[in-house]
Amino acid sequence: MTAPDAPEPLTIAQLADRAGVSVATVSKVVNGRLDVAPETRREIEALIKRHGYRRQKRATRPAPLIELVFHEIRGLYPVEIINGVNTVAREHHLAVTVSEFGGSHLPGRGWVEDVLARRPTGVIPVFCGFTEDQRDRLRSRDIPVVAVDPTGEPAHEDPSVGASNWNGGLEATRHLIGLGHRRIAVITGPERVLAGRARLDGYRAALDLAGIPADPDLVRIGDFQIEDGLRSTRELLALPDPPTAVFACNDGTALGVYHAAAELGVRIPDDLSVVGFDDLPKAQWMIPPLTTIRQPLHDMAATAAAMLVDLAAGRTLPRHRIELATELVLRRSTRAR
């Protein structure tokens, strides 16, 4: 016996009939308008989630723009991402809107309604994500999402582009071990963030492979900020047996390490070797120039934008999860022990 066909998605008129409201009210919800009572909106959204929504043949086409959202816009990291997305957007005659969540890794109230009202070609969240409800609402309006550098494990159906964070952490630590360092500290990002956990795991794997016991006193959890590098390095250099090298899990944190070292009269690399992660443009201008792990941010963003264009055109992606390679960039912040 063959399985019955899946039911057709509902039209606006059918949704209105099920919800007991006017077609105009359903249309407002579908188009992201805010002038609908919260309880009514929830009921209509639940119907769309359960049954699907069938657009009318004359439905408005998506706006020719990519919605690019960050948890915060700070430093050079967002610039590299924006440039990468713009490279692809120009090829396809798309504009790019840029917004941030004010430091939060999830959007606040009203964000998804604004996006639905704009009807973009697609959305690229960078180092942030959405709630399940927000994801469902975007999906129900055929607005594709491709994440860059996701903070957590992406949902199975959500495409994403990241970097080989574990391998980068491994390579950074192996470099320091190869120079003869054994007291190697690490200053990582938030424990809830996938990239920070992966870089820390790579660090631990390198120590284990070299037969060096991991010392919990040499591990500091930060938030990928300059202040974390400054505070953590002060603490690390005050230990009875301080580290001779520090793996800072992003270049901003490495800059904080430099400031703490200068404050305490510790010379880099003579007294303390430092490796960063990202290879942002400022890394080569630090004194001394920073040895770091290059994360291909521009290419990650361009890849995500190309995937988004394919999804918007109805094309199937060959891969939903893409991880681009990292690379050790040697400069003058490390030396043999």
C-alpha positions as CSV (number, residue, x, y, z in Angstrom):
1,M,0.0,0.0,0.0
2,T,1.4,3.4,-0.9
3,A,1.5,6.1,1.7
4,P,-1.0,8.9,1.3
5,D,0.3,12.1,-0.2
6,A,1.3,14.9,2.2
7,P,-1.5,17.5,2.5
8,E,-1.1,20.6,0.5
9,P,0.0,23.8,2.4
10,L,-2.8,26.2,3.2
11,T,-3.5,29.4,1.4
12,I,-4.0,32.7,3.2
13,A,-7.8,32.2,2.9
14,Q,-7.6,28.7,4.3
15,L,-5.5,29.9,7.2
16,A,-7.9,32.7,7.9
17,D,-10.8,30.2,7.9
18,R,-9.0,27.8,10.3
19,A,-8.0,30.7,12.7
20,G,-11.4,32.4,12.5
21,V,-9.9,35.7,11.5
22,S,-9.9,37.9,8.4
23,V,-7.7,37.3,5.4
24,A,-6.2,40.7,6.1
25,T,-5.1,39.6,9.5
26,V,-3.4,36.5,8.2
27,S,-1.7,38.6,5.5
28,K,-0.3,41.0,8.1
29,V,1.2,38.0,10.0
30,V,2.6,36.5,6.8
31,N,4.2,39.8,5.9
32,G,5.7,40.5,9.3
33,R,3.4,43.4,10.2
34,L,3.3,44.2,14.0
35,D,-0.3,45.4,14.3
36,V,-1.8,42.0,15.2
37,A,-2.7,40.9,18.7
38,P,0.0,38.6,20.2
39,E,-2.4,35.7,20.9
40,T,-3.8,35.9,17.3
41,R,-0.3,36.0,15.9
42,R,0.7,33.0,17.9
43,E,-2.3,31.0,16.7
44,I,-1.7,31.9,13.0
45,E,2.0,31.1,13.3
46,A,1.2,27.7,14.8
47,L,-1.1,26.9,11.9
48,I,1.6,27.9,9.4
49,K,4.1,25.8,11.3
50,R,1.8,22.8,11.4
51,H,0.3,22.9,7.9
52,G,2.6,25.1,5.8
53,Y,1.8,28.2,3.8
54,R,1.1,28.2,0.0
55,R,1.9,31.5,-1.6
56,Q,-0.4,32.8,-4.2
57,K,0.9,32.7,-7.8
58,R,1.3,36.5,-7.8
59,A,3.1,36.6,-4.5
60,T,5.7,39.4,-4.2
61,R,9.2,38.3,-5.1
62,P,11.9,38.5,-2.4
63,A,13.7,41.8,-2.1
64,P,17.1,41.7,-3.8
65,L,19.1,41.9,-0.6
66,I,21.0,39.7,1.9
67,E,20.3,40.3,5.5
68,L,23.7,40.0,7.4
69,V,23.4,39.9,11.2
70,F,26.1,39.9,13.9
71,H,25.9,39.5,17.6
72,E,27.9,42.7,17.7
73,I,29.8,44.9,15.3
74,R,33.2,45.5,16.8
75,G,36.8,45.4,15.5
76,L,38.0,44.1,12.2
77,Y,36.3,40.6,12.3
78,P,33.0,42.0,10.9
79,V,34.8,44.0,8.2
80,E,36.3,40.8,6.8
81,I,32.9,39.1,6.8
82,I,31.1,42.1,5.2
83,N,33.7,42.2,2.4
84,G,33.3,38.5,1.7
85,V,29.5,38.7,1.5
86,N,29.7,41.8,-0.7
87,T,31.9,40.0,-3.2
88,V,29.2,37.6,-4.0
89,A,26.3,40.0,-3.6
90,R,27.7,42.3,-6.3
91,E,27.9,39.4,-8.7
92,H,24.2,38.8,-8.3
93,H,23.1,42.4,-8.1
94,L,22.1,42.1,-4.4
95,A,22.3,44.7,-1.7
96,V,23.5,43.8,1.8
97,T,21.9,45.1,5.0
98,V,24.0,44.8,8.2
99,S,22.6,44.8,11.7
100,E,23.6,43.5,15.2
101,F,22.0,42.0,18.2
102,G,23.7,44.3,20.7
103,G,26.1,41.7,22.1
104,S,23.5,39.0,22.4
105,H,23.9,35.7,20.5
106,L,20.1,35.6,19.9
107,P,17.9,38.4,18.4
108,G,15.5,40.3,20.6
109,R,11.8,40.7,20.2
110,G,10.5,42.2,17.0
111,W,13.6,41.2,15.0
112,V,12.0,38.5,12.9
113,E,8.9,40.6,12.2
114,D,11.2,43.3,10.7
115,V,12.9,40.6,8.5
116,L,9.6,39.2,7.3
117,A,8.5,42.7,6.4
118,R,11.6,43.3,4.3
119,R,11.4,39.9,2.6
120,P,15.1,39.5,1.9
121,T,16.6,36.9,-0.5
122,G,18.1,35.3,2.6
123,V,19.7,35.8,6.0
124,I,23.3,35.1,7.1
125,P,23.8,35.1,10.9
126,V,27.4,35.5,12.0
127,F,28.6,34.0,15.3
128,C,24.9,34.1,16.5
129,G,21.7,32.2,15.9
130,F,17.9,32.1,16.2
131,T,15.4,30.5,18.4
132,E,13.5,27.5,17.0
133,D,10.4,29.6,16.6
134,Q,12.3,32.3,14.7
135,R,13.9,29.7,12.4
136,D,10.4,28.2,11.7
137,R,9.0,31.5,10.8
138,L,11.7,32.3,8.3
139,R,11.5,28.8,6.8
140,S,7.7,29.1,6.5
141,R,8.2,32.2,4.4
142,D,10.8,30.5,2.2
143,I,13.6,32.8,3.5
144,P,16.8,30.7,3.5
145,V,19.4,30.9,6.3
146,V,23.1,30.1,6.1
147,A,25.2,30.6,9.2
148,V,28.8,31.7,9.4
149,D,30.9,30.6,12.4
150,P,27.9,29.3,14.3
151,T,28.1,29.5,18.1
152,G,26.6,26.1,18.6
153,E,26.1,22.9,16.7
154,P,23.8,23.9,13.8
155,A,20.4,22.2,13.5
156,H,20.6,19.4,11.0
157,E,18.7,21.2,8.3
158,D,20.6,24.5,8.7
159,P,23.5,25.1,6.3
160,S,26.6,26.6,7.8
161,V,30.2,27.6,7.0
162,G,33.0,27.4,9.6
163,A,36.7,27.0,10.0
164,S,38.8,24.0,11.1
165,N,39.0,25.3,14.7
166,W,40.1,22.1,16.3
167,N,43.0,21.7,13.8
168,G,43.9,25.3,14.3
169,G,44.2,24.8,18.1
170,L,46.2,21.7,17.5
171,E,48.6,23.4,15.1
172,A,49.1,26.5,17.3
173,T,50.0,24.4,20.3
174,R,52.2,22.0,18.3
175,H,54.2,25.0,17.1
176,L,54.9,26.1,20.7
177,I,55.8,22.5,21.7
178,G,58.1,22.3,18.7
179,L,60.0,25.3,20.0
180,G,60.6,23.6,23.4
181,H,57.8,25.1,25.5
182,R,56.1,22.9,28.1
183,R,54.3,25.4,30.2
184,I,51.8,26.5,27.6
185,A,48.7,28.5,28.7
186,V,45.5,28.9,26.7
187,I,43.0,31.7,26.9
188,T,39.9,30.6,25.1
189,G,36.4,31.9,24.4
190,P,33.0,31.2,26.1
191,E,32.4,27.5,26.9
192,R,29.0,27.7,25.2
193,V,30.6,28.7,21.9
194,L,31.5,25.8,19.5
195,A,34.7,27.6,18.1
196,G,36.1,28.2,21.5
197,R,35.5,24.6,22.6
198,A,37.1,23.2,19.5
199,R,40.2,25.4,19.8
200,L,40.6,24.3,23.4
201,D,40.2,20.7,22.5
202,G,42.9,21.0,19.8
203,Y,45.2,22.5,22.4
204,R,44.6,19.6,24.8
205,A,45.0,17.1,22.0
206,A,48.4,18.6,21.1
207,L,49.6,18.4,24.7
208,D,48.4,14.8,25.0
209,L,50.1,13.7,21.8
210,A,53.4,15.2,23.1
211,G,53.0,13.5,26.5
212,I,52.7,16.8,28.3
213,P,50.3,16.7,31.3
214,A,47.5,19.3,31.0
215,D,47.6,21.8,33.9
216,P,44.2,23.3,34.7
217,D,45.9,26.3,36.2
218,L,47.1,27.2,32.7
219,V,43.5,27.3,31.2
220,R,41.6,30.6,31.2
221,I,38.1,31.0,29.9
222,G,37.4,34.4,28.3
223,D,35.0,36.0,25.9
224,F,37.2,36.6,22.9
225,Q,37.9,40.2,24.1
226,I,41.1,42.2,24.6
227,E,40.1,42.6,28.3
228,D,40.2,38.8,28.7
229,G,43.8,38.6,27.4
230,L,44.8,41.4,29.8
231,R,43.2,40.0,32.9
232,S,44.1,36.4,32.2
233,T,47.7,37.1,31.5
234,R,48.1,39.1,34.7
235,E,46.8,36.0,36.5
236,L,48.9,33.5,34.6
237,L,52.2,35.5,35.1
238,A,51.5,35.7,38.8
239,L,51.5,31.9,39.2
240,P,54.4,30.3,41.1
241,D,55.4,28.5,37.9
242,P,54.2,30.9,35.1
243,P,53.8,29.8,31.5
244,T,56.5,30.4,28.9
245,A,54.0,30.6,26.1
246,V,50.3,31.6,25.6
247,F,47.9,30.4,22.9
248,A,45.3,33.2,22.7
249,C,42.2,31.9,20.9
250,N,41.7,35.0,18.9
251,D,43.8,38.0,17.9
252,G,42.0,40.4,20.2
253,T,42.8,38.3,23.2
254,A,46.4,38.2,22.0
255,L,46.5,42.0,22.0
256,G,45.4,41.9,25.7
257,V,48.3,39.4,26.3
258,Y,50.7,42.0,24.8
259,H,49.4,44.8,27.0
260,A,49.7,42.7,30.2
261,A,53.2,41.6,29.2
262,A,54.3,45.2,28.7
263,E,52.7,46.3,31.9
264,L,54.7,43.6,33.8
265,G,58.0,44.1,32.0
266,V,57.8,40.7,30.3
267,R,59.3,40.7,26.8
268,I,57.7,39.0,23.8
269,P,59.0,36.6,22.6
270,D,62.2,36.6,24.8
271,D,60.3,35.8,28.0
272,L,56.9,34.8,26.6
273,S,55.9,33.4,23.3
274,V,52.4,34.2,22.0
275,V,50.2,32.7,19.3
276,G,46.8,34.2,18.2
277,F,43.9,33.0,16.1
278,D,42.2,34.8,13.1
279,D,45.1,36.7,11.4
280,L,43.2,39.9,11.2
281,P,45.1,42.8,9.4
282,K,46.3,44.3,12.7
283,A,48.2,41.1,13.6
284,Q,51.1,42.0,11.3
285,W,51.4,45.5,12.8
286,M,51.6,44.4,16.4
287,I,55.0,44.8,18.0
288,P,56.4,42.2,17.5
289,P,54.2,41.0,14.6
290,L,51.9,38.2,15.9
291,T,52.3,34.6,15.0
292,T,48.7,33.4,14.5
293,I,46.3,30.9,13.0
294,R,44.8,32.3,9.8
295,Q,41.0,31.8,9.7
296,P,39.7,32.5,6.2
297,L,36.9,34.9,7.2
298,H,36.5,36.5,3.8
299,D,36.2,33.1,2.1
300,M,33.9,31.8,4.8
301,A,31.5,34.7,4.2
302,A,31.7,34.5,0.4
303,T,31.0,30.7,0.6
304,A,27.9,31.3,2.8
305,A,26.6,34.0,0.4
306,A,27.0,31.7,-2.6
307,M,25.2,29.0,-0.8
308,L,22.4,31.4,0.1
309,V,22.0,32.5,-3.5
310,D,21.7,28.8,-4.6
311,L,19.1,28.1,-2.0
312,A,17.1,31.2,-3.0
313,A,17.1,30.0,-6.6
314,G,15.8,26.6,-5.5
315,R,19.0,24.7,-6.1
316,T,20.0,21.8,-3.8
317,L,23.3,22.2,-1.9
318,P,25.9,19.5,-2.4
319,R,26.9,19.9,1.3
320,H,25.1,21.6,4.2
321,R,28.1,21.9,6.4
322,I,31.4,23.4,5.0
323,E,34.6,23.7,7.1
324,L,37.5,25.7,5.5
325,A,41.1,25.1,6.4
326,T,43.1,27.2,8.9
327,E,46.8,27.9,8.5
328,L,49.7,28.8,10.8
329,V,51.2,32.2,9.9
330,L,54.7,32.5,11.4
331,R,55.9,36.0,12.5
332,R,58.0,37.2,15.4
333,S,56.0,36.6,18.6
334,T,57.4,33.1,19.2
335,R,60.9,31.8,19.7
336,A,62.7,28.6,20.9
337,R,62.7,28.0,24.7
